[in-house]
Amino acid sequence: MEKELNVKGMMCKMCQKHVHDALAGMAGVSAVDVDLEKGTAKVTADREIPQDEFKKVIEEAGYELA
């Protein structure tokens, strides 16, 4: 599955890396591309991941899933 997420609260490259690392650590995730300027994260995974799992991981990292 591929999903594009809108992430609020990223202000710098460290924020971008923090979001990337949080999403990349999820079970089944094979690729993550975080775009700081657009405020998006594209996730590729080998399983269907519910939106609430993404929300939990992003909020635990200190950001907001829009």
All heavy atoms as TSV, in Angstrom:
chain	resi	resn	atom	element	x	y	z
A	1	MET	N	N	0.823	-1.183	0.000
A	1	MET	CA	C	0.000	0.000	0.000
A	1	MET	C	C	0.866	1.245	0.000
A	1	MET	O	O	1.982	1.214	0.492
A	1	MET	CB	C	-0.941	-0.005	1.204
A	1	MET	CG	C	-0.248	0.155	2.559
A	1	MET	SD	S	-1.100	1.201	3.763
A	1	MET	CE	C	-0.322	2.753	3.493
A	2	GLU	N	N	0.345	2.307	-0.574
A	2	GLU	CA	C	1.008	3.603	-0.552
A	2	GLU	C	C	0.025	4.618	-0.005
A	2	GLU	O	O	-1.153	4.588	-0.353
A	2	GLU	CB	C	1.467	4.019	-1.945
A	2	GLU	CG	C	2.603	3.184	-2.471
A	2	GLU	CD	C	3.140	3.704	-3.789
A	2	GLU	OE1	O	2.679	4.748	-4.272
A	2	GLU	OE2	O	4.025	3.046	-4.337
A	3	LYS	N	N	0.517	5.501	0.835
A	3	LYS	CA	C	-0.355	6.501	1.438
A	3	LYS	C	C	0.414	7.802	1.586
A	3	LYS	O	O	1.594	7.796	1.927
A	3	LYS	CB	C	-0.826	6.013	2.804
A	3	LYS	CG	C	-1.878	6.896	3.436
A	3	LYS	CD	C	-2.617	6.132	4.488
A	3	LYS	CE	C	-4.069	6.231	4.139
A	3	LYS	NZ	N	-4.955	5.506	4.941
A	4	GLU	N	N	-0.269	8.922	1.315
A	4	GLU	CA	C	0.319	10.237	1.547
A	4	GLU	C	C	-0.380	10.855	2.751
A	4	GLU	O	O	-1.608	10.938	2.784
A	4	GLU	CB	C	0.188	11.145	0.326
A	4	GLU	CG	C	0.870	12.490	0.544
A	4	GLU	CD	C	0.988	13.309	-0.715
A	4	GLU	OE1	O	1.742	12.900	-1.618
A	4	GLU	OE2	O	0.320	14.345	-0.801
A	5	LEU	N	N	0.422	11.264	3.723
A	5	LEU	CA	C	-0.100	11.842	4.952
A	5	LEU	C	C	0.249	13.320	5.017
A	5	LEU	O	O	1.339	13.721	4.597
A	5	LEU	CB	C	0.521	11.143	6.162
A	5	LEU	CG	C	0.425	9.622	6.193
A	5	LEU	CD1	C	1.333	9.068	7.274
A	5	LEU	CD2	C	-1.008	9.196	6.429
A	6	ASN	N	N	-0.656	14.132	5.542
A	6	ASN	CA	C	-0.378	15.544	5.785
A	6	ASN	C	C	0.017	15.686	7.251
A	6	ASN	O	O	-0.760	15.331	8.139
A	6	ASN	CB	C	-1.602	16.404	5.474
A	6	ASN	CG	C	-1.921	16.407	4.002
A	6	ASN	OD1	O	-1.055	16.597	3.176
A	6	ASN	ND2	N	-3.172	16.177	3.669
A	7	VAL	N	N	1.225	16.205	7.467
A	7	VAL	CA	C	1.759	16.319	8.821
A	7	VAL	C	C	1.938	17.789	9.164
A	7	VAL	O	O	2.614	18.526	8.449
A	7	VAL	CB	C	3.115	15.591	8.932
A	7	VAL	CG1	C	3.642	15.673	10.357
A	7	VAL	CG2	C	2.983	14.135	8.495
A	8	LYS	N	N	1.336	18.204	10.275
A	8	LYS	CA	C	1.456	19.594	10.732
A	8	LYS	C	C	2.481	19.683	11.855
A	8	LYS	O	O	2.603	18.758	12.652
A	8	LYS	CB	C	0.114	20.104	11.257
A	8	LYS	CG	C	-0.929	20.302	10.202
A	8	LYS	CD	C	-2.163	20.937	10.787
A	8	LYS	CE	C	-3.219	21.165	9.739
A	8	LYS	NZ	N	-4.400	21.790	10.300
A	9	GLY	N	N	3.205	20.806	11.883
A	9	GLY	CA	C	4.129	21.059	12.978
A	9	GLY	C	C	5.597	20.909	12.622
A	9	GLY	O	O	6.453	21.213	13.444
A	10	MET	N	N	5.896	20.454	11.416
A	10	MET	CA	C	7.304	20.329	11.017
A	10	MET	C	C	7.841	21.705	10.638
A	10	MET	O	O	7.258	22.381	9.803
A	10	MET	CB	C	7.465	19.371	9.833
A	10	MET	CG	C	7.126	17.938	10.129
A	10	MET	SD	S	7.562	16.814	8.767
A	10	MET	CE	C	6.526	17.399	7.426
A	11	MET	N	N	8.951	22.089	11.280
A	11	MET	CA	C	9.506	23.425	11.049
A	11	MET	C	C	10.920	23.408	10.447
A	11	MET	O	O	11.365	24.409	9.917
A	11	MET	CB	C	9.555	24.208	12.365
A	11	MET	CG	C	8.242	24.228	13.124
A	11	MET	SD	S	6.977	25.149	12.282
A	11	MET	CE	C	7.240	26.739	13.011
A	12	CYS	N	N	11.625	22.286	10.588
A	12	CYS	CA	C	13.026	22.258	10.169
A	12	CYS	C	C	13.425	20.848	9.728
A	12	CYS	O	O	12.624	19.917	9.797
A	12	CYS	CB	C	13.923	22.717	11.315
A	12	CYS	SG	S	13.870	21.616	12.743
A	13	LYS	N	N	14.669	20.714	9.308
A	13	LYS	CA	C	15.183	19.416	8.855
A	13	LYS	C	C	15.158	18.373	9.970
A	13	LYS	O	O	14.957	17.192	9.715
A	13	LYS	CB	C	16.612	19.563	8.322
A	13	LYS	CG	C	16.701	20.354	7.041
A	13	LYS	CD	C	16.239	19.519	5.875
A	13	LYS	CE	C	16.494	20.256	4.574
A	13	LYS	NZ	N	15.953	19.516	3.440
A	14	MET	N	N	15.374	18.789	11.210
A	14	MET	CA	C	15.320	17.842	12.329
A	14	MET	C	C	13.894	17.321	12.512
A	14	MET	O	O	13.698	16.142	12.817
A	14	MET	CB	C	15.824	18.489	13.627
A	14	MET	CG	C	17.333	18.617	13.685
A	14	MET	SD	S	18.220	17.048	13.470
A	14	MET	CE	C	17.723	16.171	14.925
A	15	CYS	N	N	12.901	18.179	12.339
A	15	CYS	CA	C	11.498	17.748	12.407
A	15	CYS	C	C	11.234	16.717	11.308
A	15	CYS	O	O	10.600	15.689	11.547
A	15	CYS	CB	C	10.557	18.932	12.214
A	15	CYS	SG	S	10.623	20.190	13.498
A	16	GLN	N	N	11.726	17.018	10.117
A	16	GLN	CA	C	11.552	16.130	8.970
A	16	GLN	C	C	12.149	14.754	9.281
A	16	GLN	O	O	11.518	13.726	9.042
A	16	GLN	CB	C	12.238	16.748	7.753
A	16	GLN	CG	C	12.120	15.945	6.487
A	16	GLN	CD	C	12.824	16.626	5.323
A	16	GLN	OE1	O	13.637	17.536	5.502
A	16	GLN	NE2	N	12.512	16.195	4.129
A	17	LYS	N	N	13.348	14.726	9.834
A	17	LYS	CA	C	14.010	13.470	10.177
A	17	LYS	C	C	13.254	12.745	11.288
A	17	LYS	O	O	13.105	11.519	11.252
A	17	LYS	CB	C	15.456	13.728	10.596
A	17	LYS	CG	C	16.206	12.455	10.966
A	17	LYS	CD	C	17.647	12.716	11.294
A	17	LYS	CE	C	18.436	11.535	11.758
A	17	LYS	NZ	N	17.854	10.239	11.806
A	18	HIS	N	N	12.755	13.482	12.259
A	18	HIS	CA	C	12.020	12.881	13.371
A	18	HIS	C	C	10.768	12.163	12.858
A	18	HIS	O	O	10.473	11.034	13.259
A	18	HIS	CB	C	11.665	13.971	14.375
A	18	HIS	CG	C	11.357	13.467	15.732
A	18	HIS	ND1	N	10.709	14.239	16.666
A	18	HIS	CD2	C	11.563	12.287	16.343
A	18	HIS	CE1	C	10.556	13.537	17.765
A	18	HIS	NE2	N	11.064	12.352	17.601
A	19	VAL	N	N	10.029	12.820	11.968
A	19	VAL	CA	C	8.825	12.216	11.387
A	19	VAL	C	C	9.217	11.004	10.537
A	19	VAL	O	O	8.591	9.951	10.621
A	19	VAL	CB	C	8.029	13.249	10.558
A	19	VAL	CG1	C	6.926	12.583	9.754
A	19	VAL	CG2	C	7.437	14.318	11.479
A	20	HIS	N	N	10.252	11.152	9.733
A	20	HIS	CA	C	10.717	10.037	8.896
A	20	HIS	C	C	11.045	8.821	9.747
A	20	HIS	O	O	10.588	7.713	9.474
A	20	HIS	CB	C	11.945	10.466	8.086
A	20	HIS	CG	C	12.536	9.347	7.290
A	20	HIS	ND1	N	13.407	8.426	7.847
A	20	HIS	CD2	C	12.375	8.975	5.998
A	20	HIS	CE1	C	13.747	7.548	6.936
A	20	HIS	NE2	N	13.146	7.854	5.796
A	21	ASP	N	N	11.841	9.028	10.780
A	21	ASP	CA	C	12.276	7.915	11.620
A	21	ASP	C	C	11.110	7.258	12.349
A	21	ASP	O	O	11.074	6.037	12.501
A	21	ASP	CB	C	13.338	8.381	12.614
A	21	ASP	CG	C	14.648	8.758	11.929
A	21	ASP	OD1	O	14.822	8.474	10.726
A	21	ASP	OD2	O	15.501	9.361	12.610
A	22	ALA	N	N	10.153	8.067	12.790
A	22	ALA	CA	C	8.981	7.524	13.491
A	22	ALA	C	C	8.166	6.632	12.553
A	22	ALA	O	O	7.777	5.515	12.921
A	22	ALA	CB	C	8.118	8.655	14.038
A	23	LEU	N	N	7.920	7.106	11.336
A	23	LEU	CA	C	7.138	6.328	10.379
A	23	LEU	C	C	7.910	5.106	9.884
A	23	LEU	O	O	7.342	4.025	9.732
A	23	LEU	CB	C	6.728	7.209	9.190
A	23	LEU	CG	C	5.713	8.302	9.510
A	23	LEU	CD1	C	5.582	9.266	8.333
A	23	LEU	CD2	C	4.362	7.710	9.876
A	24	ALA	N	N	9.212	5.258	9.657
A	24	ALA	CA	C	10.028	4.153	9.166
A	24	ALA	C	C	10.113	3.021	10.192
A	24	ALA	O	O	10.329	1.865	9.825
A	24	ALA	CB	C	11.427	4.649	8.812
A	25	GLY	N	N	9.901	3.341	11.454
A	25	GLY	CA	C	9.958	2.335	12.501
A	25	GLY	C	C	8.693	1.509	12.658
A	25	GLY	O	O	8.661	0.554	13.433
A	26	MET	N	N	7.663	1.850	11.908
A	26	MET	CA	C	6.403	1.102	11.991
A	26	MET	C	C	6.538	-0.254	11.302
A	26	MET	O	O	7.196	-0.373	10.268
A	26	MET	CB	C	5.261	1.896	11.336
A	26	MET	CG	C	4.917	3.185	12.044
A	26	MET	SD	S	3.607	4.104	11.198
A	26	MET	CE	C	2.188	3.086	11.603
A	27	ALA	N	N	5.899	-1.261	11.875
A	27	ALA	CA	C	5.918	-2.604	11.297
A	27	ALA	C	C	5.308	-2.589	9.898
A	27	ALA	O	O	4.231	-2.030	9.690
A	27	ALA	CB	C	5.149	-3.569	12.186
A	28	GLY	N	N	6.019	-3.168	8.948
A	28	GLY	CA	C	5.522	-3.288	7.582
A	28	GLY	C	C	5.906	-2.147	6.669
A	28	GLY	O	O	5.728	-2.239	5.448
A	29	VAL	N	N	6.435	-1.056	7.212
A	29	VAL	CA	C	6.798	0.096	6.380
A	29	VAL	C	C	8.126	-0.189	5.686
A	29	VAL	O	O	9.112	-0.545	6.323
A	29	VAL	CB	C	6.886	1.391	7.222
A	29	VAL	CG1	C	7.454	2.536	6.396
A	29	VAL	CG2	C	5.508	1.757	7.750
A	30	SER	N	N	8.130	-0.033	4.356
A	30	SER	CA	C	9.339	-0.313	3.584
A	30	SER	C	C	10.017	0.951	3.059
A	30	SER	O	O	11.206	0.937	2.769
A	30	SER	CB	C	9.014	-1.244	2.413
A	30	SER	OG	O	8.019	-0.674	1.587
A	31	ALA	N	N	9.269	2.059	2.948
A	31	ALA	CA	C	9.854	3.312	2.462
A	31	ALA	C	C	9.059	4.498	2.986
A	31	ALA	O	O	7.837	4.426	3.128
A	31	ALA	CB	C	9.872	3.334	0.940
A	32	VAL	N	N	9.787	5.585	3.268
A	32	VAL	CA	C	9.161	6.825	3.735
A	32	VAL	C	C	9.865	7.984	3.049
A	32	VAL	O	O	11.088	8.024	2.987
A	32	VAL	CB	C	9.298	7.001	5.272
A	32	VAL	CG1	C	8.671	8.314	5.720
A	32	VAL	CG2	C	8.682	5.836	6.011
A	33	ASP	N	N	9.081	8.934	2.531
A	33	ASP	CA	C	9.633	10.149	1.934
A	33	ASP	C	C	8.884	11.327	2.542
A	33	ASP	O	O	7.694	11.512	2.275
A	33	ASP	CB	C	9.473	10.122	0.417
A	33	ASP	CG	C	10.053	11.359	-0.252
A	33	ASP	OD1	O	11.020	11.936	0.293
A	33	ASP	OD2	O	9.543	11.757	-1.313
A	34	VAL	N	N	9.585	12.111	3.359
A	34	VAL	CA	C	8.961	13.247	4.034
A	34	VAL	C	C	9.375	14.521	3.311
A	34	VAL	O	O	10.565	14.783	3.119
A	34	VAL	CB	C	9.383	13.317	5.522
A	34	VAL	CG1	C	8.739	14.511	6.197
A	34	VAL	CG2	C	8.998	12.029	6.239
A	35	ASP	N	N	8.390	15.325	2.916
A	35	ASP	CA	C	8.631	16.597	2.237
A	35	ASP	C	C	8.321	17.725	3.217
A	35	ASP	O	O	7.155	17.989	3.527
A	35	ASP	CB	C	7.749	16.701	0.995
A	35	ASP	CG	C	8.087	17.904	0.126
A	35	ASP	OD1	O	8.319	19.002	0.688
A	35	ASP	OD2	O	8.102	17.753	-1.104
A	36	LEU	N	N	9.363	18.375	3.697
A	36	LEU	CA	C	9.219	19.441	4.690
A	36	LEU	C	C	8.404	20.608	4.155
A	36	LEU	O	O	7.509	21.114	4.834
A	36	LEU	CB	C	10.605	19.908	5.146
A	36	LEU	CG	C	10.656	21.036	6.165
A	36	LEU	CD1	C	9.986	20.615	7.468
A	36	LEU	CD2	C	12.102	21.450	6.421
A	37	GLU	N	N	8.698	21.036	2.933
A	37	GLU	CA	C	8.018	22.199	2.352
A	37	GLU	C	C	6.524	21.965	2.155
A	37	GLU	O	O	5.714	22.854	2.396
A	37	GLU	CB	C	8.665	22.594	1.034
A	37	GLU	CG	C	10.045	23.198	1.208
A	37	GLU	CD	C	10.647	23.650	-0.113
A	37	GLU	OE1	O	9.901	23.875	-1.085
A	37	GLU	OE2	O	11.879	23.778	-0.160
A	38	LYS	N	N	6.156	20.780	1.704
A	38	LYS	CA	C	4.741	20.467	1.466
A	38	LYS	C	C	4.034	20.011	2.728
A	38	LYS	O	O	2.808	19.993	2.780
A	38	LYS	CB	C	4.609	19.376	0.398
A	38	LYS	CG	C	5.020	19.817	-0.982
A	38	LYS	CD	C	4.830	18.673	-1.968
A	38	LYS	CE	C	5.286	19.055	-3.366
A	38	LYS	NZ	N	5.172	17.917	-4.286
A	39	GLY	N	N	4.812	19.584	3.733
A	39	GLY	CA	C	4.216	19.067	4.960
A	39	GLY	C	C	3.562	17.711	4.750
A	39	GLY	O	O	2.527	17.409	5.341
A	40	THR	N	N	4.197	16.889	3.900
A	40	THR	CA	C	3.632	15.577	3.611
A	40	THR	C	C	4.643	14.469	3.885
A	40	THR	O	O	5.850	14.705	3.919
A	40	THR	CB	C	3.194	15.469	2.137
A	40	THR	OG1	O	4.331	15.660	1.297
A	40	THR	CG2	C	2.101	16.467	1.804
A	41	ALA	N	N	4.100	13.285	4.061
A	41	ALA	CA	C	4.932	12.087	4.200
A	41	ALA	C	C	4.295	11.002	3.340
A	41	ALA	O	O	3.121	10.688	3.511
A	41	ALA	CB	C	5.000	11.646	5.652
A	42	LYS	N	N	5.064	10.469	2.408
A	42	LYS	CA	C	4.600	9.360	1.578
A	42	LYS	C	C	5.144	8.076	2.179
A	42	LYS	O	O	6.351	7.959	2.383
A	42	LYS	CB	C	5.074	9.520	0.135
A	42	LYS	CG	C	4.415	10.666	-0.582
A	42	LYS	CD	C	4.883	10.773	-2.006
A	42	LYS	CE	C	4.260	11.984	-2.667
A	42	LYS	NZ	N	4.801	12.219	-4.006
A	43	VAL	N	N	4.255	7.151	2.455
A	43	VAL	CA	C	4.632	5.900	3.108
A	43	VAL	C	C	4.283	4.732	2.189
A	43	VAL	O	O	3.183	4.666	1.640
A	43	VAL	CB	C	3.881	5.739	4.448
A	43	VAL	CG1	C	4.246	4.435	5.118
A	43	VAL	CG2	C	4.172	6.914	5.369
A	44	THR	N	N	5.228	3.821	2.031
A	44	THR	CA	C	5.005	2.575	1.303
A	44	THR	C	C	5.137	1.448	2.315
A	44	THR	O	O	6.104	1.411	3.079
A	44	THR	CB	C	6.049	2.396	0.184
A	44	THR	OG1	O	6.006	3.540	-0.673
A	44	THR	CG2	C	5.770	1.144	-0.629
A	45	ALA	N	N	4.150	0.550	2.313
A	45	ALA	CA	C	4.154	-0.545	3.275
A	45	ALA	C	C	3.670	-1.826	2.623
A	45	ALA	O	O	2.947	-1.792	1.628
A	45	ALA	CB	C	3.270	-0.202	4.466
A	46	ASP	N	N	4.051	-2.948	3.223
A	46	ASP	CA	C	3.640	-4.242	2.690
A	46	ASP	C	C	2.361	-4.752	3.347
A	46	ASP	O	O	1.985	-5.904	3.167
A	46	ASP	CB	C	4.770	-5.262	2.815
A	46	ASP	CG	C	5.195	-5.506	4.257
A	46	ASP	OD1	O	4.503	-5.062	5.186
A	46	ASP	OD2	O	6.245	-6.144	4.448
A	47	ARG	N	N	1.724	-3.906	4.121
A	47	ARG	CA	C	0.439	-4.244	4.735
A	47	ARG	C	C	-0.427	-2.990	4.774
A	47	ARG	O	O	0.082	-1.872	4.636
A	47	ARG	CB	C	0.633	-4.785	6.159
A	47	ARG	CG	C	1.121	-3.733	7.148
A	47	ARG	CD	C	1.289	-4.305	8.553
A	47	ARG	NE	N	1.728	-3.299	9.487
A	47	ARG	CZ	C	0.940	-2.643	10.336
A	47	ARG	NH1	N	-0.351	-2.887	10.373
A	47	ARG	NH2	N	1.438	-1.750	11.171
A	48	GLU	N	N	-1.713	-3.186	4.924
A	48	GLU	CA	C	-2.637	-2.050	5.042
A	48	GLU	C	C	-2.534	-1.525	6.470
A	48	GLU	O	O	-2.763	-2.263	7.428
A	48	GLU	CB	C	-4.064	-2.499	4.737
A	48	GLU	CG	C	-5.039	-1.369	4.539
A	48	GLU	CD	C	-4.712	-0.472	3.346
A	48	GLU	OE1	O	-4.241	-0.980	2.322
A	48	GLU	OE2	O	-4.936	0.743	3.468
A	49	ILE	N	N	-2.175	-0.251	6.615
A	49	ILE	CA	C	-2.015	0.354	7.940
A	49	ILE	C	C	-3.183	1.313	8.179
A	49	ILE	O	O	-3.385	2.240	7.395
A	49	ILE	CB	C	-0.678	1.098	8.055
A	49	ILE	CG1	C	0.486	0.133	7.822
A	49	ILE	CG2	C	-0.559	1.778	9.419
A	49	ILE	CD1	C	1.853	0.785	7.780
A	50	PRO	N	N	-3.928	1.092	9.255
A	50	PRO	CA	C	-5.057	1.984	9.554
A	50	PRO	C	C	-4.590	3.408	9.872
A	50	PRO	O	O	-3.501	3.610	10.422
A	50	PRO	CB	C	-5.704	1.353	10.794
A	50	PRO	CG	C	-5.179	-0.037	10.858
A	50	PRO	CD	C	-3.834	-0.008	10.205
A	51	GLN	N	N	-5.413	4.367	9.533
A	51	GLN	CA	C	-5.108	5.778	9.753
A	51	GLN	C	C	-4.805	6.061	11.227
A	51	GLN	O	O	-3.929	6.869	11.538
A	51	GLN	CB	C	-6.295	6.638	9.271
A	51	GLN	CG	C	-6.021	8.119	9.233
A	51	GLN	CD	C	-5.179	8.549	8.043
A	51	GLN	OE1	O	-4.810	7.733	7.194
A	51	GLN	NE2	N	-4.866	9.818	7.967
A	52	ASP	N	N	-5.512	5.382	12.132
A	52	ASP	CA	C	-5.292	5.648	13.553
A	52	ASP	C	C	-3.896	5.219	14.017
A	52	ASP	O	O	-3.345	5.806	14.944
A	52	ASP	CB	C	-6.381	5.026	14.431
A	52	ASP	CG	C	-6.453	3.511	14.335
A	52	ASP	OD1	O	-6.142	2.960	13.263
A	52	ASP	OD2	O	-6.838	2.882	15.338
A	53	GLU	N	N	-3.287	4.231	13.357
A	53	GLU	CA	C	-1.908	3.851	13.689
A	53	GLU	C	C	-0.938	4.950	13.273
A	53	GLU	O	O	-0.015	5.283	14.008
A	53	GLU	CB	C	-1.522	2.533	13.004
A	53	GLU	CG	C	-2.060	1.303	13.682
A	53	GLU	CD	C	-1.502	0.022	13.078
A	53	GLU	OE1	O	-0.279	-0.049	12.812
A	53	GLU	OE2	O	-2.300	-0.906	12.865
A	54	PHE	N	N	-1.154	5.519	12.080
A	54	PHE	CA	C	-0.323	6.639	11.636
A	54	PHE	C	C	-0.478	7.814	12.599
A	54	PHE	O	O	0.495	8.445	12.988
A	54	PHE	CB	C	-0.713	7.099	10.221
A	54	PHE	CG	C	-0.259	6.167	9.141
A	54	PHE	CD1	C	-1.171	5.597	8.279
A	54	PHE	CD2	C	1.083	5.875	8.954
A	54	PHE	CE1	C	-0.762	4.761	7.253
A	54	PHE	CE2	C	1.508	5.030	7.938
A	54	PHE	CZ	C	0.577	4.475	7.084
A	55	LYS	N	N	-1.714	8.101	12.971
A	55	LYS	CA	C	-2.000	9.221	13.875
A	55	LYS	C	C	-1.259	9.051	15.197
A	55	LYS	O	O	-0.623	9.983	15.688
A	55	LYS	CB	C	-3.509	9.323	14.109
A	55	LYS	CG	C	-3.941	10.448	15.016
A	55	LYS	CD	C	-5.469	10.493	15.078
A	55	LYS	CE	C	-6.032	11.373	16.136
A	55	LYS	NZ	N	-5.777	12.749	16.099
A	56	LYS	N	N	-1.309	7.859	15.764
A	56	LYS	CA	C	-0.654	7.590	17.044
A	56	LYS	C	C	0.856	7.808	16.948
A	56	LYS	O	O	1.457	8.474	17.789
A	56	LYS	CB	C	-0.956	6.164	17.499
A	56	LYS	CG	C	-0.325	5.805	18.821
A	56	LYS	CD	C	-0.645	4.376	19.228
A	56	LYS	CE	C	0.053	4.055	20.538
A	56	LYS	NZ	N	0.133	2.651	20.808
A	57	VAL	N	N	1.488	7.261	15.910
A	57	VAL	CA	C	2.940	7.374	15.746
A	57	VAL	C	C	3.353	8.825	15.528
A	57	VAL	O	O	4.328	9.299	16.124
A	57	VAL	CB	C	3.418	6.480	14.577
A	57	VAL	CG1	C	4.845	6.796	14.173
A	57	VAL	CG2	C	3.295	5.023	14.974
A	58	ILE	N	N	2.613	9.546	14.711
A	58	ILE	CA	C	2.950	10.946	14.435
A	58	ILE	C	C	2.747	11.809	15.684
A	58	ILE	O	O	3.575	12.665	15.996
A	58	ILE	CB	C	2.136	11.473	13.230
A	58	ILE	CG1	C	2.687	10.809	11.956
A	58	ILE	CG2	C	2.214	12.987	13.128
A	58	ILE	CD1	C	1.917	11.099	10.711
A	59	GLU	N	N	1.676	11.579	16.421
A	59	GLU	CA	C	1.439	12.347	17.645
A	59	GLU	C	C	2.480	12.024	18.715
A	59	GLU	O	O	2.926	12.920	19.431
A	59	GLU	CB	C	0.022	12.115	18.169
A	59	GLU	CG	C	-1.012	12.816	17.318
A	59	GLU	CD	C	-2.442	12.621	17.795
A	59	GLU	OE1	O	-2.680	11.834	18.739
A	59	GLU	OE2	O	-3.323	13.279	17.215
A	60	GLU	N	N	2.881	10.759	18.814
A	60	GLU	CA	C	3.934	10.388	19.777
A	60	GLU	C	C	5.262	11.059	19.419
A	60	GLU	O	O	6.089	11.317	20.308
A	60	GLU	CB	C	4.102	8.875	19.834
A	60	GLU	CG	C	2.993	8.177	20.592
A	60	GLU	CD	C	3.101	6.657	20.573
A	60	GLU	OE1	O	3.994	6.111	19.892
A	60	GLU	OE2	O	2.273	6.018	21.249
A	61	ALA	N	N	5.464	11.355	18.143
A	61	ALA	CA	C	6.677	12.046	17.696
A	61	ALA	C	C	6.594	13.555	17.943
A	61	ALA	O	O	7.565	14.270	17.778
A	61	ALA	CB	C	6.937	11.756	16.226
A	62	GLY	N	N	5.389	14.033	18.313
A	62	GLY	CA	C	5.227	15.452	18.621
A	62	GLY	C	C	4.615	16.294	17.530
A	62	GLY	O	O	4.677	17.519	17.559
A	63	TYR	N	N	3.986	15.647	16.549
A	63	TYR	CA	C	3.407	16.361	15.412
A	63	TYR	C	C	1.932	15.994	15.292
A	63	TYR	O	O	1.415	15.224	16.077
A	63	TYR	CB	C	4.189	16.031	14.133
A	63	TYR	CG	C	5.653	16.346	14.312
A	63	TYR	CD1	C	6.534	15.367	14.749
A	63	TYR	CD2	C	6.127	17.625	14.136
A	63	TYR	CE1	C	7.875	15.654	14.985
A	63	TYR	CE2	C	7.462	17.930	14.373
A	63	TYR	CZ	C	8.323	16.941	14.801
A	63	TYR	OH	O	9.641	17.240	15.040
A	64	GLU	N	N	1.274	16.574	14.290
A	64	GLU	CA	C	-0.164	16.352	14.140
A	64	GLU	C	C	-0.462	15.827	12.755
A	64	GLU	O	O	0.062	16.349	11.750
A	64	GLU	CB	C	-0.899	17.672	14.375
A	64	GLU	CG	C	-2.391	17.568	14.282
A	64	GLU	CD	C	-3.087	18.914	14.467
A	64	GLU	OE1	O	-2.454	19.874	14.922
A	64	GLU	OE2	O	-4.273	18.985	14.125
A	65	LEU	N	N	-1.292	14.804	12.680
A	65	LEU	CA	C	-1.747	14.274	11.401
A	65	LEU	C	C	-2.981	15.062	10.984
A	65	LEU	O	O	-3.978	15.082	11.703
A	65	LEU	CB	C	-2.070	12.785	11.523
A	65	LEU	CG	C	-2.518	12.078	10.246
A	65	LEU	CD1	C	-1.436	12.155	9.176
A	65	LEU	CD2	C	-2.855	10.634	10.542
A	66	ALA	N	N	-2.877	15.743	9.843
A	66	ALA	CA	C	-3.991	16.592	9.393
A	66	ALA	C	C	-4.967	15.789	8.569
A	66	ALA	O	O	-4.632	14.799	7.969
A	66	ALA	CB	C	-3.445	17.757	8.559
